[in-house]
């Protein structure tokens, strides 16, 4: 898959190509986990919080402000 910026990927996802969401998750999962782990100090809790956050982000992707960072 060629490199797409986040806005392009989100557009594709909203147009029905949900496989692009895996690309977004892959881009941001390490950073999200690092932040969650620093706050929670427990690996299992951080993993769960990050998974929940990505699920909620997907569910509300249609309200994503295109000028914001994913």
C-alpha positions, 0 to 999 in steps of 0.5 A: 500500500502506498503511503497516505497521510492521515486525512487521505486514509480517513477519507478512504475509511469513511468511503468504505475502505476500512482496511486503511484503519489498520494503517492508522492503528499501526502508525499510532499504537506505540505512541498511544501505548507509551502515553497510557503506560506512563499514566497507568504504570501497568501494562495490561491496563495500558493495552486495554485503554489503548484498544478501547481508544482505537475502537472509539476513534473508529466508531466516531471517525465520521466526526473527525475534524480534518484539521486536527491530528489523528 
